[in-house]
Amino acid sequence: MLAPREIDEYLLPTERRVIRVRQHWAFMWKHVTQTALFLLLCVVVERYLPDSVLVDNITFYLALVAVLRFSVLTALWWIERIVITDKRVMLAQGIIVHNVGMMPLGKVTDLTFQRSLGGRMLGYGTLIVESAGQIQALNRIDYMPRPEEVYEALSELVFGEKGKTRATGMLARPRWRK
């Protein structure tokens, strides 16, 4: 009931899905670090403050809230999907309130691909999709996994001739079968 619909349910019968990914796992690194540091702080406070039922209860409940927060953020990351079809780019996110953002490929005027040093080492990048004079909901997609392949496939769909690049075939084939 609360689970979001599968993203493929939003596709039209005439659409062909080209890419379907979630953000790279490195997106979660900030949340993992914050939660671990907060839990470490709770342990230090519990260890060095005088024994008290009040301190025990407060640190326990704060640690519980931190773990629950991390669990919700992980679930949100797991559910979020980035889908590129031959007609549009879609971003589906949310558990209770499910949002699906969409940009038609016909409106795309420019693609920019950025990759930091960390992105090169871990395999993610940022894709900036621009449309004619408008800021769209999907103008910046951070932590895109396999960004060169996604960029090449999206460029082929928007600007190129179908079937002239290798990216579309590479993305359709599972990585473990290369």
Secondary structure as GFF3:
##gff-version 3
##sequence-region A 1 178
A	DSSP	three_ten_helix	7	10	.	.	.	ID=ss1
A	DSSP	beta_strand	17	21	.	.	.	ID=ss2
A	DSSP	three_ten_helix	25	28	.	.	.	ID=ss3
A	DSSP	alpha_helix	29	48	.	.	.	ID=ss4
A	DSSP	alpha_helix	53	79	.	.	.	ID=ss5
A	DSSP	beta_strand	81	85	.	.	.	ID=ss6
A	DSSP	beta_strand	88	93	.	.	.	ID=ss7
A	DSSP	beta_strand	99	104	.	.	.	ID=ss8
A	DSSP	three_ten_helix	105	107	.	.	.	ID=ss9
A	DSSP	beta_strand	108	114	.	.	.	ID=ss10
A	DSSP	alpha_helix	117	122	.	.	.	ID=ss11
A	DSSP	beta_strand	124	131	.	.	.	ID=ss12
A	DSSP	beta_strand	140	145	.	.	.	ID=ss13
A	DSSP	alpha_helix	147	159	.	.	.	ID=ss14
A	DSSP	alpha_helix	167	172	.	.	.	ID=ss15
A	DSSP	three_ten_helix	175	177	.	.	.	ID=ss16
###
